[in-house]
């Protein structure tokens, strides 16, 4: 019988300790600390106040520049029949300027030129930033 008493004493002690731990713990939501945020850096605020914009932050971001002569839609059947010497008709007339795209957004138009045996593009029309923003909407 003493064995049962010893066992009960041990269990009772564990239960008392468990309830003491639960009472000492804070209820959810009671123990918190308010988040604090620093003000924006003075350099960013003062640059905007002076009318100067610093582009240094974005100058190293890579972009994809592409030149588009024209486009064409063809069926998969016709695509599979293309071979060396095939001609694909584009949606542009000969002599029309090509589109200069940055990350898929039209930024300018130009004409193809040859410089030192390499192709280049001479820009003839640069799209204004306001027109670029309108085209995004």
N, C-alpha and C positions, 0 to 999 in steps of 0.2 A: 504494500500500500504506500510505502514511502516512495517508491518509484513513481507512482502516479502523482504524488504531491510535488515531487521535484520537477516533473515534466510540466505540471500546471504552473508552477512558479516561474519556470523559464518562459513559457508561452505568455503568461500574464505580463511579464516584464517586457517582452518584445512588443506586445500590443500597446502597452503604455508608452514605450519609446516611440512607436510609429505615430501615435496620436499626438505626441509632443512635437514630433517633426512636422506634422501636418499643420498644427496650430501655429508654429513659428514661421511657416512659409507664408509669403504674401499671396493674397488672392490675385487671380489674373486681372491685370489692369491697374492694380494698386501700386506696384513698384515700377515706375517708369521715369524716364528722364526726357525732358522737352528737347527736341532737336533745335539746333541753332545753325544758321548759315551765315557765312561771311558776305559782306557787301561785295558787289562787283568791283573788280580792280579799277583803280583810278585811271590807269592808262586807257582802258576801254571807254570809260565815261568821258574823259577829257578829249580823246580823239574825236568822238562824235560831237562834242560840244564845239570844237574848233572847226568843224566841217571837214576834217581830214579823216580819211578812212585808211586803215592799215591793212593791206592785203598780204602781209608777210605770213600770216597764219595759213593761207590757202595756196601759196605759190608753188609748193612742192607736191600738190595733189595731182596725180596723173589723170589725164582725160584721153579719150579716143577721138582722134581727128580723122574724118573720112570725107572723100570726095565722091559725089554721086553723079555719074553721067546721065543715067536714066534708069527706068524700071520697066519690067515686062512681066506679065502673068502668062504662064503656059501650063498646060496639063502635064501630069506626070508621064503620060504616054509620050508626049513630044519631048519632054526632058530626057527620057531614056533613049530617044532616037538621035540626040545631039552627038555629033562626031567632029573630028578635026575638019575645019573648013566650014562648019555650019554657021549660019548667020541668025542672030536673035535680034528681032526688031524691038527698039526701045520706044518709050513714050515721048521722047524729045525729038525735035527737029535738029538737023545738022546746023551747027553754028550757035545754038542756044547755050547760055552759060550753064556750067555745072554747079551743083549745090555743094557747099562746104558745111559739113555737119560736125558738131562737137557733142559727143555722147548722144547722138541721134537728134539733136536740136539744130535747126537751120540757123547759122550765124552769118553766112555770107554767100555770095555767088561770084563765080569767076570763070576765066577761060584758061584752057590748057596752053602752056608754053614749053619750049625746050630750052634748057639752060645747061651748057656744058655737057651735051649728050644725055641729059636727064630730064624727065618730065617735071614740070612745076605748075603752079596755079597762080595766075595774076588775078587778084581780087578786084572786081569791078563794082561790087555793091556790098556794103556791110550792113547787116540788119541791125537796127537800133535796139538798145536794151528794152525799151518800152514795147516794141513790136515782138521781141522774143518772149517777153512775159505774157503778152496777149495770146501768143500761139500755144503756150503751155496750158491755158485754161480750156 
